[in-house]
Amino acid sequence: MPQDYPASLSFLLSQVGAEVAQRFAADLQAIKLTPREFAVLHLVEQHGSRTQQQLADALGMQRNNMATTADQMQRAGLITRRPHPDDGRALRVELSAEGRRRLTSASAVAPHLDATLADLLSPQQLGQLRRALTALAAGLELVPGVHPQLATPQPRARHD
C-alpha cells in the first residue's frame, strides 16, 4: 500500500462520505426511516404520486428492489399503493399521513449535518468544497439528487 494512501483524494472522499452517510442513516433511524425510504418519500412529496417503475427509474433502482422497498414501506404505513387508472398492471405510490409526518421530521436531518460540517470549515473553504464536489459529481455523470447507493440491494428494514 502506498505510504500516501491516507492522503489520497479517493480515500479521503470515501472516508468522509462514509462517515456522513453513517451519521445520516443513524439520524434517520431515530425517525424510523432508512435512507432509501427517505429518498422514496422525498421524491413522491416533491413530484406527486408515481408508479413503482417511475420511482425505480428516478432513483436508479432495480424494479425488484423498488417493489421490495414499497412492500416494506406499505407494511410500515409510510405509503399507500393504488392501481393506476390507465394501467391495471401498475401501482401508484402515494404518501400516507404517517409517511408525511416522518418526512417532515426527517427534513431537519440534512440541514443539521450540513451545519455540523460547515462549522468545521471557513466560509471560503465551504464554497470551494461545494464547487469542487459539484464539479466532480458532474464529471462522473452522477444524477443530481440521487445517491448511487440506492441502486444496491439493501438489508430488510425493521420498523418496530
Residue pairs with C-beta under 8 A, 6 or more apart in sequence:
2 8
5 11
6 12
20 113
20 117
21 35
21 149
23 113
23 116
24 35
24 109
24 110
24 113
25 34
25 35
27 109
27 112
27 113
28 34
28 35
28 37
28 38
28 106
28 109
31 102
31 105
31 106
31 109
32 76
32 102
32 159
32 160
33 41
33 78
33 102
33 106
34 154
34 157
35 147
35 149
35 150
36 69
36 150
36 154
36 157
37 69
37 72
37 73
37 76
37 78
37 157
38 103
38 106
38 109
39 59
39 146
39 147
39 150
40 55
40 59
40 69
40 70
40 73
40 79
40 93
41 73
41 78
41 79
41 95
41 99
41 100
41 102
41 103
41 106
42 103
43 50
43 55
43 58
43 59
44 50
44 55
44 79
44 93
44 94
44 95
44 99
45 95
45 100
45 103
47 58
49 92
49 93
49 94
50 58
50 92
50 93
51 84
51 87
51 90
51 91
51 92
51 93
52 63
52 66
52 67
52 70
52 81
52 90
52 91
52 93
53 63
53 66
53 90
55 61
55 66
55 70
55 93
56 62
56 63
56 65
56 66
58 146
59 66
59 146
59 150
59 151
60 143
60 146
60 148
60 150
60 151
61 69
61 150
61 151
62 151
62 153
65 151
65 153
65 154
69 154
70 79
70 81
70 91
70 93
72 156
72 157
72 159
73 79
73 99
74 80
74 81
75 159
76 98
76 157
76 159
77 96
77 98
77 99
78 95
78 96
78 98
78 99
78 102
79 93
79 94
79 95
79 96
79 99
80 93
80 94
80 95
80 96
81 91
81 92
81 93
81 94
82 91
82 92
82 94
83 90
83 91
83 92
84 90
84 91
84 92
95 103
118 126
121 129
137 144
142 148
